[in-house]
Amino acid sequence: MRTSIVVKLFTLTTMLCLFIIATIYMGQTIFFKQYYAYRKVNEIQANIQAFKNDYLNSDGNILAIQKLEQDFYRQNNTWITIVDSLGNLKNVNDFYLEVKIDSPKVNNEFFGKTISVPLYHMVNINEVLNTTPGQVISVLAPKARVYISEYKKGSDLIPFRVQVDKSNVLLANEKIIKKMDDLTLDIKNSYKENSNKEKTEFPGIFFSGTITKVLFPNGNESSSFIYTNSLFMDRMKEFQANLLFNESHNSINTLQILDYTQNDVKYKLFIDPIKDQAGVTGYIFSMASLQPVDEAVQMLKDYYVYMIALVILLIVLAALYYSRKIAKPLLQMNQTTKKIASLDFSETISIRSKDEIGDFSQSINSLSQTLHSYIKQLQNDIEKEKQLEHTRKEFISGVSHELKTPLSVMKSCISILKDGVATHKKDHYFEAMDKEVDKMDLLIVDMLELAKFESGTYKMKMDTFSMDKLMEEICEKLSLEFINKQLHVHTELAAVEVIANQHRIEQVITNFMTNAIHYSPEHEHIFITIKEEQTRVKISIENKGAHIPADQIDKVWERFYRVDSARQRAQGGTGLGLAISKNILELHGAEYGAANTEDGVLFFFYLNKQA
């Protein structure tokens, strides 16, 4: 089943466009997310290193560090801060309670001391700033009595719960509380499994005391920038709990990157250990959201619905374009090439666009013209071959005829001599046979000469010589024939040098002059002229007293042509002289001709003059 090229192009365009869309879709919805995360992680890593260097150069200036954190967020859309080895913020001092311990049950080590209780891990800043009076701020006031639970890690105390006396206000770090509950359960289970086991000291300490100072940020301080992100604070609380209860966190000595998902949004957590100038270990804690790329991918999915509709429209337009600009010219070229295959070169392609199709159409037109010319040339060659075959037959016929007479004469002489008839004329018959042999020898030489010129392989060697001197030498050689026939020779010779093959031009002039002598009646005139023109020289030989029939003037250059066959054979001519002259002049690229004049015949030719 034959398929139209328009259908093929339409199918190809459709498949290509859909493949491109599918590739882009897969790349943007799958690989782009990974690429975005990879680039963002690498960029944040580099920026964290720069932040670390700036932090170490800040000399502990809290305002400068807080500005670094804010600048980092603006430039990278990533939260960042510094925590100490216990997971507390290092560079804030505006969100805490001061409580004087007065619990009678507490060890004398803490009784009467004032401790600081950070509140950012136990209460959200938005809850403090946005709640109605009488709940948190009004309750957490100086002189209020509170009960505090703390986790003891070595010599350090980490508050994780604050209960206000005679109030329902309870502030707690739920991450540490969960760890404490799990630890308590583990200790109890351990006692049940092994009652003889040495009792483990519970790490929790409980105080009661009076609030001596309360400090809440009002939302305008630089430190409030960190408190406002509840998700970031939750991640720090979880990190603090793991840091306090999981010894493996104490071995963090290189940057760690953790994945975290909240509400279907992916985050990257960066934890990088850092030591200040005093050698105290802390941690750079940073969190970056990958939500922008998720939103972009979702928008792309919605966008591709419209994109596919647009692509289908473009495909239809492309098919129309193909049919008008590509398929139609191709169909036209196909029809033209079919005609060319049938040797019909009458039609040409009219496409002239400046592109590959236009070039192709011009190539087809050029091919058509070339084939047409070659076929026409071939037809001419066939005609020439036919003529050559005809000429060959005539040539064989002429040679046979030319050889028949001398052979007949020789046969007759041999018969007479053999029979012994007229023995007194023996010398006469031998002389007659000798003349006939000379005629056959001359005929064969001329035939070989003519064949050499007509072979197409003969190369004419050119030289420079004086035309007038050559003419004088030829006239001198033929002077006896002029005298025998009592002819009057008139010469008008310009002194000029020509470029030609001297030997062959001498042969041509000798043939022309011999021809003029043979056909001129006695006492007639022969005019020989050499006339100089701008770039060439005209050589003319005219004999008076005889004409060539007008219908035969063009045949004088043919083999064995004679105006008077009987007389020329009797005078020893072969009928090949003018044919040989014609070939010599054509090998020179010379113009030549023969014409009847008022009272004679003129033969002429032109040669190039020496510059």
NUGUDO-530249 format. One record per residue (C-alpha): residue in three letters; y, z negated, x. Coordinates in pm, whole numbers, padded with zeros to 5 digits, always signed. Each point is the difference from the previous one (the first is absolute). Example, Ala and Ser with C-alpha at 12.3 -4.5 7.8 and 13.67 -1.06 7.14 Angstrom:
<pts>
Ala-00450-00780+01230Ser+00344+00066+00137
</pts>
This chain:
<pts>
Met+00000+00000+00000Arg+00331+00109+00148Thr+00278-00260+00010Ser+00368+00093-00004Ile+00203-00093+00305Val+00252-00171-00230Val-00277-00226-00130Lys-00113-00071+00355Leu+00351-00084+00114Phe+00056-00212-00310Thr-00325-00191+00060Leu+00073-00041+00369Thr+00352-00124-00067Thr-00123-00242-00266Met-00271-00144+00221Leu+00235-00023+00299Cys+00275-00174-00195Leu-00242-00242-00165Phe-00160-00073+00337Ile+00340-00071+00153Ile+00092-00228-00291Ala-00335-00179+00020Thr+00039-00046+00374Ile+00353-00134-00038Tyr-00110-00221-00287Met-00289-00148+00196Gly+00216-00043+00305Gln+00283-00170-00185Thr-00212-00220-00224Ile-00268-00106+00251Phe+00090+00071+00358Phe+00373-00051-00044Lys-00053-00364-00096Gln-00200-00061+00314Tyr+00250+00193+00209Tyr+00291-00195-00150Ala-00172-00333+00062Tyr-00087+00101+00356Arg+00356+00111+00077Lys+00154-00305-00164Val-00231-00239+00185Asn+00078+00162+00335Glu+00372-00004-00073Ile-00003-00363-00109Gln-00204-00097+00307Ala+00262+00153+00225Asn+00283-00164-00194Ile-00175-00340+00008Gln-00013+00027+00377Ala+00373+00075+00003Phe+00060-00292-00238Lys-00203-00228+00230Asn+00216+00097+00297Asp+00321-00058-00196Tyr-00130-00335-00124Leu-00080-00120+00351Asn+00350+00105+00110Ser+00171-00188-00286Asp-00031-00340+00179Gly-00106-00169-00325Asn+00324+00086-00185Ile-00104-00047-00364Leu+00274+00222-00145Ala-00080+00277+00247Ile-00371-00021-00084Gln+00068+00007-00373Lys+00214+00311+00051Leu-00284+00162+00197Glu-00235-00065-00291Gln+00242+00152-00251Asp+00065+00306+00219Phe-00374+00049+00046Tyr-00049-00002-00377Arg+00282+00251-00061Gln-00125+00240+00266Asn-00372-00018-00076Asn-00017-00132-00357Thr-00232-00265+00144Trp+00026-00378-00020Ile-00018-00195+00325Thr+00048-00359+00119Ile-00115-00248+00266Val-00235-00293-00072Asp-00105-00278+00235Ser-00352-00098+00096Leu-00035-00199-00327Gly+00108+00290-00222Asn+00352-00137-00075Leu+00310+00215+00018Lys+00174-00054+00333Asn+00351+00120-00073Val+00094-00164-00332Asn+00138-00347-00068Asp+00144+00020-00351Phe-00296-00057-00234Tyr-00157-00345+00049Leu-00008-00370-00097Glu+00046-00301+00223Val-00213-00297-00116Lys+00000-00356+00138Ile-00356-00138+00001Asp-00031-00344-00165Ser-00363+00002-00108Pro-00155-00344+00080Lys-00344+00163+00049Val+00110+00239+00270Asn-00068-00054+00366Asn+00277-00174+00187Glu+00031+00324+00197Phe+00182+00164-00294Phe+00139-00293-00197Gly+00377+00004-00020Lys+00029+00345+00158Thr+00181+00294-00154Ile-00195+00320-00020Ser+00107+00358-00086Val-00188+00177-00276Pro+00045+00386-00007Leu+00009+00123-00358Tyr-00028+00380+00044His-00384-00020+00009Met-00012-00217-00314Val+00257+00148-00236Asn+00142+00346-00065Ile+00372+00027+00074Asn+00051+00192-00324Glu-00147-00291-00195Val+00247-00237+00167Leu+00304+00220-00052Asn-00081+00124-00353Thr-00142-00313-00170Thr+00213-00205-00237Pro+00154-00324+00125Gly-00218-00308-00033Gln-00319+00166+00120Val-00012+00051+00379Ile+00344-00033+00153Ser+00097-00293-00220Val-00330-00180+00059Leu-00017+00058+00376Ala+00305-00205+00075Pro+00079-00277+00248Lys-00154-00340-00080Ala-00273+00164-00209Arg-00345-00134+00084Val-00268+00249+00095Tyr-00365+00004+00100Ile-00089+00232+00285Ser-00340+00142+00112Glu-00023+00128+00353Tyr-00264+00166+00214Lys-00039-00159+00340Lys-00080+00241+00281Gly+00005-00186+00327Ser+00335-00171+00023Asp+00160+00241-00248Leu+00045-00062-00373Ile+00022+00291-00243Pro+00123-00097-00355Phe-00179+00189-00272Arg+00080-00195-00321Val+00304-00193-00133Gln-00016-00197-00327Val+00323-00147-00143Asp-00046-00348-00142Lys+00039-00033-00376Ser+00031+00380-00037Asn-00222+00300-00062Val+00148+00185+00299Leu-00278+00080+00245Leu+00058+00217+00306Ala-00312+00121+00179Asn-00134+00251+00254Glu-00300+00117-00197Lys-00151+00179+00298Ile-00025-00321+00206Ile-00112-00198-00307Lys-00292+00240-00048Lys-00094-00032+00365Met+00023-00382-00027Asp-00220-00001-00310Asp-00259+00217+00175Leu+00013-00229+00305Thr-00043-00312-00214Leu-00298+00155-00177Asp-00158+00093+00331Ile+00042-00356+00132Lys-00155-00150-00315Asn-00294+00239+00010Ser-00052-00079+00364Tyr-00022-00376-00079Lys-00252+00062-00277Glu-00223+00211+00224Asn+00012-00248+00290Ser+00091-00358-00092Asn-00043-00112+00360Lys+00259+00247+00122Glu+00308-00150+00156Lys+00281-00010-00250Thr+00258+00277+00049Glu+00363-00094-00030Phe+00169+00182-00289Pro+00300+00198+00133Gly+00217-00063-00307Ile+00284-00261+00009Phe+00193-00124-00302Phe+00352-00148+00010Ser+00250-00135-00243Gly+00367-00027+00070Thr+00355+00063-00107Ile+00191+00323+00028Thr+00292-00039+00236Lys+00118+00361+00015Val-00055+00319-00199Leu+00101+00348+00122Phe-00037+00310-00217Pro+00130+00349+00091Asn+00248+00136-00249Gly-00108+00365+00047Asn+00288+00100+00226Glu-00143-00113+00333Ser-00177+00244+00231Ser-00322-00201-00023Ser-00018+00057-00377Phe-00091+00359+00086Ile-00353-00116+00096Tyr-00045-00247-00288Thr+00068+00259-00271Asn-00318+00201+00060Ser-00266-00213-00168Leu-00284+00233+00101Phe+00106-00021+00365Met+00018-00381-00024Asp-00346-00012-00164Arg-00145+00203+00291Met+00160-00243+00244Lys-00146-00298-00187Glu-00344+00158+00016Phe+00048+00069+00369Gln+00108-00361+00053Ala-00307-00132-00181Asn-00233+00220+00201Leu+00184-00096+00317Leu-00040-00374-00069Phe-00359+00003-00123Asn-00151+00292+00188Glu-00023-00049+00372Ser-00045+00374+00059His+00368+00057-00075Asn+00087-00211+00298Ser-00149+00271+00223Ile+00242+00272-00117Asn+00142+00148+00320Thr+00068+00363-00101Leu+00152+00179-00293Gln-00219-00009-00311Ile+00040+00239-00293Leu-00152-00106-00334Asp-00032+00184-00330Tyr+00099-00169-00322Thr+00012+00121-00360Gln+00202-00159-00278Asn+00035+00151-00347Asp-00153+00327+00122Val+00263+00025+00273Lys-00117+00011+00359Tyr+00174-00197+00274Lys-00032-00024+00375Leu+00030-00344+00163Phe+00100-00021+00367Ile-00061-00321+00194Asp+00113+00006+00361Pro-00007-00313+00223Ile+00316-00078+00196Lys+00103-00267+00250Asp+00360-00109+00033Gln+00169-00085+00328Ala-00140-00356-00017Gly-00355+00137-00027Val-00043-00112-00363Thr-00227+00232-00197Gly+00115+00149-00327Tyr-00081+00303-00210Ile+00192+00302-00119Phe-00104+00041-00362Ser+00082+00332-00167Met-00101+00173-00324Ala+00047+00369-00091Ser-00064+00155-00340Leu-00176+00333-00041Gln+00115+00030-00358Pro+00248+00287+00065Val-00274+00237+00108Asp-00218-00099-00297Glu+00287+00073-00235Ala+00067+00331+00176Val-00367+00101-00027Gln-00006-00086-00369Met+00314+00206-00056Leu-00162+00288+00189Lys-00301-00014-00230Asp+00229+00030-00302Tyr+00203+00268+00176Tyr-00303+00220+00068Val-00053+00055-00372Tyr+00328+00192-00007Met-00074+00151+00341Ile-00322+00161-00121Ala+00181+00152-00299Leu+00264+00140+00235Val-00265+00141+00233Ile-00173+00179-00288Leu+00333+00156-00095Leu+00055+00104+00362Ile-00349+00150+00012Val+00077+00215-00305Leu+00324+00115+00159Ala-00183+00065+00328Ala-00259+00212-00184Leu+00280+00206-00154Tyr+00157+00037+00342Tyr-00330+00106+00153Ser-00056+00257-00272Arg+00347+00153+00046Lys+00064-00039+00373Ile-00345+00000+00156Ala-00275+00117-00234Lys+00190+00295-00146Pro+00089+00148+00343Leu-00358-00056+00115Leu-00134+00183-00305Gln+00243+00283+00066Met-00109+00018+00363Asn-00363+00000-00114Gln+00059+00301-00225Thr+00182+00183+00278Thr-00274-00068+00256Lys-00260+00131-00249Lys+00194+00325-00019Ile+00023+00010+00380Ala-00378-00047+00015Ser-00026+00307-00225Leu+00227+00189+00245Asp+00289-00004-00246Phe+00311-00077+00203Ser+00253+00090-00267Glu+00081-00361-00100Thr+00189-00253+00211Ile+00058-00371-00058Ser+00359-00082-00095Ile-00014-00371+00095Arg+00279-00084+00244Ser-00010-00381+00009Lys+00067-00157+00339Asp-00325-00193+00027Glu-00366+00057+00089Ile-00061+00193-00326Gly+00294+00227+00076Asp-00129+00052+00354Phe-00348+00067-00135Ser+00130+00258-00248Gln+00195+00173+00277Ser-00312-00002+00217Ile-00196+00164-00283Asn+00273+00263-00042Ser-00003+00059+00375Leu-00381+00021-00003Ser+00016+00248-00288Gln+00252+00217+00186Thr-00202-00021+00322Leu-00326+00089-00175His+00175+00281-00183Ser+00137+00141+00325Tyr-00335-00042+00176Ile-00190+00164-00281Lys+00255+00279-00009Gln-00034+00032+00375Leu-00377-00002-00038Gln+00028+00277-00257Asn+00220+00194+00240Asp-00251-00064+00276Ile-00277+00129-00224Glu+00207+00311-00073Lys+00064+00039+00370Glu-00371-00042+00065Lys-00070+00269-00254Gln+00256+00223+00165Leu-00142-00087+00341Glu-00345+00089-00123His+00138+00325-00131Thr+00178+00057+00329Arg-00316-00084+00191Lys-00191+00257-00198Glu+00276+00253+00062Phe+00000-00101+00365Ile-00373+00056+00033Ser+00035+00324-00189Gly+00287+00106+00229Val-00183-00099+00317Ser-00307+00186-00120His+00212+00303-00075Glu+00183-00023+00334Leu-00325-00030+00193Lys-00178+00269-00199Thr+00207+00292+00136Pro-00036-00081+00374Leu-00367-00081-00047Ser-00051+00330-00183Val+00179+00189+00276Met-00208-00174+00266Lys-00323+00064-00191Ser+00083+00371-00028Cys+00082+00024+00370Ile-00323-00177+00094Ser-00203+00234-00227Ile+00161+00308+00158Leu-00062-00128+00349Lys-00355-00102-00090Asp-00080+00344-00147Gly+00144+00172+00307Val+00239+00208-00209Ala+00323+00121+00173Thr-00087-00156+00329His+00309+00160+00147Lys+00206-00244-00214Lys-00185-00307+00120Asp+00311-00155+00161His+00198+00060-00316Tyr-00249-00197-00214Phe-00012-00287+00247Glu+00380-00015-00001Ala+00001-00004-00383Met-00248-00289-00006Asp+00209-00188+00258Lys+00310+00031-00220Glu-00189-00127-00304Val-00128-00301+00199Asp+00358-00080+00104Lys+00109+00017-00364Met-00276-00243-00107Asp+00086-00234+00286Leu+00367-00002-00105Leu-00099-00060-00361Ile-00218-00300+00091Val+00274-00150+00221Asp+00253+00029-00284Met-00245-00148-00248Leu-00061-00302+00226Glu+00374-00038+00054Leu+00067+00004-00374Ala-00280-00249-00071Lys+00144-00236+00259Phe+00343+00003-00163Glu-00137-00042-00352Ser-00228-00293+00095Gly+00281-00255-00042Thr-00085-00172+00326Tyr+00199+00220+00237Lys+00305-00179+00146Met+00291+00220+00106Lys+00150-00113+00332Met+00377+00051+00003Asp+00226+00080+00296Thr+00349+00139+00062Phe+00059+00358+00114Ser+00258+00277-00011Met-00057+00221-00303Asp+00197+00300+00128Lys-00187+00013+00332Leu-00336-00015-00179Met+00105+00287-00224Glu+00102+00210+00301Glu-00338-00060+00165Ile-00188+00109-00314Cys+00210+00314-00035Glu-00072+00081+00365Lys-00376-00034-00060Leu+00014+00231-00304Ser+00240+00252+00156Leu-00276+00253+00064Glu-00096+00000-00370Phe+00367+00048-00093Ile+00016+00296+00235Asn-00326+00156-00115Lys+00123+00000-00359Gln+00357+00089+00100Leu+00142-00303-00189His+00357-00120+00045Val+00016-00378+00053His+00324-00186-00071Thr+00037-00366+00105Glu+00261-00261-00084Leu-00114-00314+00178Ala+00198-00328-00004Ala-00057-00216+00309Val-00154-00313-00152Glu-00281-00247+00068Val-00250-00095-00268Ile-00267-00269-00049Ala-00342+00157-00059Asn-00328+00098+00164Gln+00104+00292+00220His-00343+00161+00028Arg-00058-00001-00380Ile+00352+00123-00082Glu-00056+00282+00251Gln-00318+00082-00192Val+00192+00009-00331Ile+00277+00225+00135Thr-00255+00232+00162Asn-00183+00031-00335Phe+00325+00072-00185Met+00113+00262+00257Thr-00344+00161+00022Asn-00003+00020-00379Ala+00347+00160+00006Ile-00112+00256+00264His-00312+00091-00200Tyr+00181+00060-00330Ser+00316+00167+00135Pro+00005+00381+00005Glu+00083+00169+00332His+00363+00014+00109Glu+00085-00295-00236His+00191-00315+00081Ile-00107-00363+00047Phe+00262-00278-00015Ile-00071-00332+00176Thr+00251-00286-00052Ile+00029-00368+00094Lys+00272-00166-00202Glu+00114-00359+00065Glu+00081-00227-00295Gln+00105-00369-00017Thr-00334-00168+00066Arg-00242+00291+00019Val-00048+00354+00124Lys-00097+00308-00206Ile-00226+00261+00164Ser-00018+00337-00181Ile-00195+00323+00068Glu+00076+00298-00225Asn-00164+00343+00017Lys+00150+00306-00168Gly-00161+00292-00177Ala-00271-00177-00206His-00030-00242-00294Ile-00268-00232-00129Pro-00073+00033-00372Ala+00186-00275-00187Asp-00315-00129-00169Gln-00171-00039+00340Ile+00277-00155+00210Asp-00142-00350-00045Lys-00350+00114+00097Val+00091+00105+00353Trp-00080-00355+00122Glu-00357+00018-00131Arg-00303+00072+00218Phe-00092+00366+00050Tyr+00293+00123-00204Arg+00115+00352+00100Val+00257+00219-00165Asp-00176+00297+00159Ser-00356-00111+00068Ala-00124+00316+00156Arg+00289+00041+00244Gln+00001-00364+00117Arg-00373-00007+00067Ala+00035+00320+00192Gln+00275-00157+00203Gly-00212-00304+00081Gly+00146-00270-00228Thr-00219-00281-00143Gly+00209-00080-00307Leu+00026-00368+00109Gly+00325+00004+00202Leu+00238-00097-00281Ala-00244-00260-00137Ile-00010-00160+00346Ser+00381+00017+00023Lys+00032-00166-00338Asn-00217-00296+00109Ile+00188-00041+00329Leu+00338-00011-00179Glu-00131-00246-00258Leu-00127-00227+00278His+00357+00007+00135Gly+00136-00085-00343Ala+00207+00318+00025Glu+00147+00205-00283Tyr-00118+00364+00010Gly-00022+00309-00217Ala-00014+00379-00043Ala+00222+00224-00211Asn+00073+00366-00061Thr+00344+00110+00117Glu+00191+00309-00104Asp-00199+00229+00229Gly-00262-00221+00164Val-00185-00334+00017Leu+00139-00328+00141Phe-00215-00284+00141Phe+00179-00328+00089Phe-00053-00369+00077Tyr+00205-00306+00100Leu-00039-00250+00286Asn+00178-00328+00071Lys+00270+00020+00260Gln+00006-00231+00302Ala+00267-00265-00065
</pts>
